[in-house]
Amino acid sequence: MAETKCPVCGSREIGKGKFDGYAALKPVGKVFSTGSSVIVNLCTDCGTILGMKVEKPEKFKTPSP
């Protein structure tokens, strides 16, 4: 995997964070789904968010008919 560099400040000090609780991403149209936390890669020097992904992507799959 290539080393990540912040496009704003050039730092290579990259950390991970997690949106959780009320900030969880929930599937559209699934009323009782608990959703998933969002994992964030960020620059620990300037705070720029470099990328986000859900922790449990399988919760967003549409059931087969």
C-alpha positions in Angstrom: 0.0 0.0 0.0 1.3 3.4 -0.9 2.1 5.9 1.9 -0.6 8.5 2.3 0.2 12.2 2.2 -2.1 15.0 3.2 -3.0 17.1 0.1 -3.4 20.2 2.2 -0.2 20.4 4.4 1.9 17.6 3.0 2.1 15.7 6.3 2.4 12.0 6.4 1.0 11.8 9.9 -2.3 10.1 9.2 -4.6 8.9 12.0 -8.0 7.1 12.1 -11.2 8.1 13.8 -14.7 6.9 14.1 -18.2 8.5 13.9 -20.4 6.5 16.2 -23.6 6.6 18.1 -26.0 9.3 16.7 -23.5 9.9 13.8 -23.8 6.3 12.5 -24.8 6.0 8.9 -28.1 4.2 8.4 -29.5 2.6 5.2 -32.3 4.5 3.4 -35.6 2.7 3.7 -34.6 0.3 6.5 -36.5 1.7 9.5 -35.2 -0.6 12.2 -31.6 -0.9 11.0 -28.9 0.1 13.4 -26.6 1.2 10.6 -22.8 1.3 10.9 -20.1 3.5 12.3 -18.1 5.6 9.9 -14.3 5.2 9.9 -12.3 8.3 8.9 -8.7 8.7 7.8 -7.4 12.1 8.7 -4.3 14.3 8.9 -3.2 14.6 12.5 -1.4 17.9 11.8 -4.0 20.0 10.0 -7.2 17.9 10.5 -8.1 17.4 6.9 -10.3 14.4 6.3 -8.7 12.2 3.7 -11.4 9.5 3.4 -14.3 7.8 5.0 -15.9 4.4 4.8 -18.5 2.5 6.8 -17.4 -0.2 9.2 -20.1 -2.7 8.2 -20.9 -2.2 4.5 -23.0 -5.4 4.4 -25.8 -3.6 6.3 -26.4 -1.6 3.1 -27.0 -4.5 0.7 -30.4 -4.8 -0.8 -32.0 -8.2 -0.1 -32.5 -10.5 -3.1 -36.2 -10.9 -4.1 
